[in-house]
Amino acid sequence: MALYKRRPYVLDSDLAVFEVRHAPATRVANPGIYRCTGCGEEVPVAKGHLLPRGEQHEHGPEDGKVEWQLIVFAQQKR
């Protein structure tokens, strides 16, 4: 689970981008922290970079398939 120390730096949001589940190796349009919906592992991903490929992130069948969901959107000024 992502943690933060200073509340003024994080805001609640209902943006639709938080509901989308992405396949492994998807190029992300939104930079931030992505969470595997199966096992809960979190990874930071920069804008335009790829989510981990299947062989880079594996978990057991009990965790289901690997899908990534944005949990913290890092807003960029430029």
C-alpha positions as a printed NumPy array, in Angstrom:
array([[  0.   ,   0.   ,   0.   ],
       [  1.347,   3.417,  -0.926],
       [  2.122,   5.689,   2.024],
       [  2.505,   9.433,   2.34 ],
       [  3.642,  11.776,   5.073],
       [  2.254,  15.172,   4.187],
       [ -1.483,  15.323,   3.493],
       [ -1.348,  18.609,   1.509],
       [  0.598,  16.815,  -1.256],
       [ -2.121,  14.245,  -2.03 ],
       [ -5.713,  14.838,  -3.067],
       [ -8.746,  12.582,  -3.358],
       [ -9.936,  12.108,  -6.921],
       [-12.686,  10.347,  -8.825],
       [-10.933,  10.503, -12.218],
       [-11.754,   7.584, -14.506],
       [ -8.029,   6.823, -15.006],
       [ -8.034,   5.151, -11.579],
       [-10.602,   2.552, -12.715],
       [ -8.709,   1.297, -15.785],
       [ -6.866,  -2.033, -15.551],
       [ -3.841,  -2.352, -17.815],
       [ -2.187,  -5.449, -19.257],
       [  1.528,  -6.087, -18.683],
       [  3.866,  -4.127, -20.99 ],
       [  1.289,  -1.365, -21.582],
       [  2.805,   2.07 , -22.269],
       [  1.301,   4.41 , -19.672],
       [ -0.044,   7.875, -20.405],
       [ -0.287,   8.762, -16.709],
       [  2.832,   8.695, -14.524],
       [  2.503,   7.384, -11.005],
       [  2.29 ,   4.28 ,  -8.857],
       [  0.592,   1.235, -10.352],
       [ -0.64 ,  -1.729,  -8.299],
       [ -1.021,  -5.319,  -9.451],
       [ -4.688,  -6.132,  -8.842],
       [ -3.787,  -9.771,  -8.219],
       [ -0.997,  -9.703,  -5.639],
       [ -0.847,  -6.039,  -4.571],
       [  2.746,  -5.291,  -5.616],
       [  3.266,  -1.619,  -6.461],
       [  5.64 ,  -0.096,  -9.014],
       [  6.417,   3.505, -10.015],
       [  6.139,   4.147, -13.758],
       [  7.123,   7.316, -15.619],
       [  4.911,   8.805, -18.344],
       [  5.426,   6.99 , -21.634],
       [  7.203,   4.031, -20.023],
       [  6.025,   0.433, -19.978],
       [  4.42 ,  -1.437, -17.122],
       [  6.365,  -4.569, -16.138],
       [  6.161,  -7.38 , -18.694],
       [  4.855, -10.78 , -17.675],
       [  8.313, -12.241, -17.076],
       [  9.276,  -9.204, -14.965],
       [  6.344,  -9.695, -12.593],
       [  5.025, -13.134, -11.838],
       [  2.848, -14.468,  -9.071],
       [  1.027, -17.696,  -8.33 ],
       [ -2.252, -18.735,  -9.952],
       [ -4.048, -18.087,  -6.661],
       [ -3.462, -14.355,  -7.256],
       [ -5.192, -14.363, -10.657],
       [ -3.914, -12.689, -13.786],
       [ -1.516,  -9.774, -13.771],
       [ -3.286,  -6.448, -14.332],
       [ -2.043,  -3.023, -13.303],
       [ -4.191,  -0.216, -11.885],
       [ -3.11 ,   3.375, -11.241],
       [ -3.345,   4.166,  -7.519],
       [ -1.325,   7.411,  -7.289],
       [ -1.282,   9.826, -10.235],
       [  1.887,  11.952, -10.253],
       [  0.767,  15.219, -11.837],
       [  3.46 ,  16.916, -13.869],
       [  3.635,  20.661, -14.371],
       [  4.826,  20.333, -17.975]])
